[in-house]
Amino acid sequence: MVKDQFARYTKGVDIAYIVTVLIIILFSMTLHEAMHAFMGYWLGDDTAKLEGRLTLNPIRHIDPFLTILLPLLLAIFGGPIFGGAKPVPFNPSRVRGGEWGSALIAAAGPLLNLLIAFVAFGVAALTGVVGEGGNANGLLAQVLLLTISINVGFFVFNMLPIPPLDGSRVLYALAPEFVRRGMEIMEQFGLIIIFALVFLGGAAFSALLTTLIGGTITIFELIFI
C-alpha cells in the first residue's frame, strides 16, 4: 500500500532527509503565502503588495516557529508534518465579493498545497515510486514522497476551521453572526491556540491529522493507481 511506502521511507532520519524536508517546506510555504497575496491582489486589495508580501521571496513569508522549527521537529520525531507562515495581510473592505472573496483568499494557499501534492503523486505513480511494488529508494522517490506528505499536511492543517487557520476564514463566510463574533475573539489569541493544539492536544491532535492526511492520500491512490 502507498501509506506503507511513506512509513518505510520516513523511518530513517539523517542530514540529507532534514535538508530535503527544509527545502520542500520553504518552497511549499512560500507558494502558499504568495498565493494568498496574489489572490487578494486579483480581488482588488493591494495590502499585501504594499507590505512586500506579493513575492516569491521566502524570507518575506517565514515564521521561525511555524515554518521552520515545528515542521522540522515533527519530521525528526516521525509525526505528521504540518506548519504555517506569517499571515498575509488583507483588508476585507477592499476585497471584491465580501466574505466570499475573503474565503477565497484564505483557501487559495491550502488549495495550492493540495494541487502540488496531487501533481507530485501523479508523477510518483507514473514513475513507479508509488503503487504495487513501488520503489521508494533514490533521490526522486525521496523528493516526491516528502513533497506529497508535506503538502498534504499543510493543506489539512491549514484548512482546519479553527482561528487563525485558513479554514476558519472559509467557515466565517458560512457561519451565523454569533459564531463569527466568537471566532473573532479566538483569532486574537492566534499563536496561543496553535501552541495549545500542538502541545496540549498531543496524541489526539496528531492522530486526527494523521487520519486526515491518510484519507487524502487514499483518494490520490484511488485516482492514480
C-alpha positions in Angstrom: 0.0 0.0 0.0 1.1 3.6 -0.6 0.9 4.6 3.0 3.2 1.7 3.9 5.8 3.1 1.4 5.5 6.5 3.1 6.1 4.9 6.5 9.0 2.8 5.4 10.8 5.8 3.8 10.3 8.2 6.8 11.7 5.8 9.4 15.2 6.9 8.6 16.2 10.4 9.7 19.6 11.8 8.6 21.1 15.1 7.4 20.0 14.6 3.8 16.5 13.9 4.9 16.4 17.0 7.1 17.8 19.2 4.3 15.3 17.9 1.8 12.4 18.5 4.2 13.6 22.0 4.8 13.9 22.8 1.1 10.4 21.4 0.4 8.9 23.3 3.4 10.4 26.6 2.2 9.2 26.0 -1.4 5.7 24.9 -0.4 5.0 27.6 2.2 6.4 30.4 0.0 4.0 29.4 -2.7 1.2 29.0 -0.1 1.6 32.5 1.2 2.3 34.1 -2.2 -0.9 32.6 -3.5 -2.8 34.3 -0.6 -1.2 37.6 -1.7 -1.8 37.1 -5.4 -5.4 36.1 -4.8 -6.0 39.2 -2.6 -4.4 41.4 -5.3 -6.5 39.8 -8.0 -9.6 40.5 -5.9 -8.8 44.2 -5.6 -6.8 44.5 -2.4 -3.2 45.7 -2.6 -2.5 45.5 1.1 -0.1 42.5 0.7 1.7 44.2 -2.2 2.2 47.4 -0.1 3.7 45.3 2.7 6.1 43.4 0.4 4.2 40.1 0.5 3.4 39.9 -3.2 6.6 38.0 -3.8 8.2 34.5 -4.1 11.0 35.5 -1.7 10.7 33.0 1.2 12.3 35.5 3.6 9.2 37.7 3.4 6.9 34.8 4.5 8.9 32.7 7.0 7.7 32.4 10.6 10.7 30.9 12.6 8.4 28.6 14.6 5.6 27.6 12.2 7.7 27.4 9.0 11.0 26.0 10.3 11.1 24.7 13.9 7.7 23.0 14.1 7.8 21.0 10.8 11.4 20.0 11.3 10.7 18.7 14.8 7.7 16.8 13.5 9.9 15.3 10.7 12.6 14.3 13.2 10.3 12.7 15.6 8.2 10.9 13.0 4.9 12.9 13.3 2.7 14.2 10.5 4.5 17.2 9.1 2.5 20.4 9.1 3.1 24.1 9.7 2.4 27.6 8.6 4.0 31.0 7.9 3.4 34.7 8.7 -0.2 35.5 7.8 -0.6 37.6 4.6 -2.4 40.8 5.5 -5.5 41.8 3.6 -8.3 44.4 4.0 -11.7 42.7 3.8 -13.4 46.0 3.0 -11.4 46.3 -0.2 -11.9 42.7 -1.4 -14.4 42.1 -4.2 -17.0 39.5 -3.1 -17.2 40.4 0.5 -16.9 37.4 2.9 -16.8 35.0 -0.1 -13.8 36.9 -1.5 -12.1 36.7 1.8 -12.8 33.0 2.0 -11.3 32.6 -1.5 -8.1 34.4 -0.4 -7.9 32.1 2.7 -8.5 28.9 0.7 -6.1 29.8 -2.1 -2.9 28.8 -0.1 -4.0 25.4 1.2 -5.6 24.5 -2.2 -2.3 25.2 -3.9 -0.6 22.8 -1.4 -3.2 20.2 -2.3 -2.5 20.8 -6.0 1.3 20.4 -5.5 0.7 17.1 -3.6 -1.7 15.9 -6.3 0.8 16.6 -9.1 3.6 15.1 -7.2 1.5 11.9 -6.5 0.7 11.7 -10.3 4.4 11.9 -11.1 5.2 9.3 -8.4 2.6 7.0 -9.9 3.9 7.4 -13.4 7.5 6.8 -12.4 6.7 3.8 -10.3 7.6 5.4 -7.0 4.2 4.5 -5.5 1.9 1.6 -6.2 2.3 -2.2 -6.1 6.0 -2.9 -5.8 6.8 0.8 -5.9 10.4 1.8 -5.5 10.8 4.2 -2.6 14.6 4.5 -2.9 16.6 7.2 -4.5 16.6 11.0 -4.7 13.5 11.2 -6.9 11.5 9.0 -4.6 12.7 11.0 -1.6 11.6 14.3 -3.1 8.3 13.1 -4.4 7.2 11.3 -1.2 8.2 14.2 1.0 6.5 16.7 -1.3 3.3 14.7 -1.1 3.3 14.2 2.6 4.4 17.8 3.5 1.9 19.5 1.2 -1.0 17.3 2.2 -0.1 18.0 5.8 0.0 21.8 5.1 -3.4 21.5 3.4 -5.1 19.5 6.1 -3.7 21.6 9.0 -4.4 25.0 7.5 -7.9 24.0 6.4 -9.0 23.2 10.0 -11.9 25.6 10.8 -10.1 27.0 13.9 -8.9 30.6 14.1 -6.4 31.8 13.0 -6.0 29.0 10.4 -7.2 29.5 6.8 -10.2 27.1 7.3 -11.7 29.5 9.8 -12.0 32.2 7.2 -13.8 29.8 4.9 -16.1 28.9 7.8 -16.5 32.6 8.6 -18.2 33.1 5.2 -20.8 30.4 6.1 -21.3 30.9 9.8 -24.1 32.8 11.6 -23.2 36.1 13.2 -22.8 34.8 16.8 -20.3 32.2 15.6 -18.4 34.9 13.7 -18.1 37.0 16.9 -16.7 34.1 18.8 -14.2 33.4 16.0 -13.0 37.0 16.1 -12.3 36.7 19.8 -10.4 33.5 19.3 -8.3 35.0 16.5 -6.8 37.5 18.9 -5.0 34.6 20.6 -3.7 33.1 17.3 -0.3 31.6 18.2 -1.6 30.5 21.7 -4.3 28.4 20.1 -1.7 26.8 17.7 0.6 26.0 20.6 -2.4 24.5 22.6 -3.4 22.4 19.6 0.1 21.1 19.0 1.4 20.6 22.5 -1.7 20.1 24.7 -3.7 18.3 22.0 -0.8 15.8 21.8 -1.5 12.4 20.6 -5.2 13.1 19.9 -4.4 16.0 17.6 -1.6 14.1 15.9 -4.0 11.1 15.3 -6.6 13.4 13.8 -4.1 14.9 11.4 -2.7 11.5 10.5 -6.2 10.2 9.7 -7.0 13.2 7.5 -3.6 13.1 5.7 -4.0 9.3 5.2 -7.5 9.8 3.8 -6.3 12.4 1.3 -3.5 10.2 0.1 -6.0 7.3 -0.2 -8.1 9.5 -2.6 -5.0 10.2 -4.6 -4.3 6.4 -4.7 -7.9 5.7 -6.0 -7.4 8.3 -8.8 -3.9 7.2 -10.0 -3.4 3.6 -9.1 
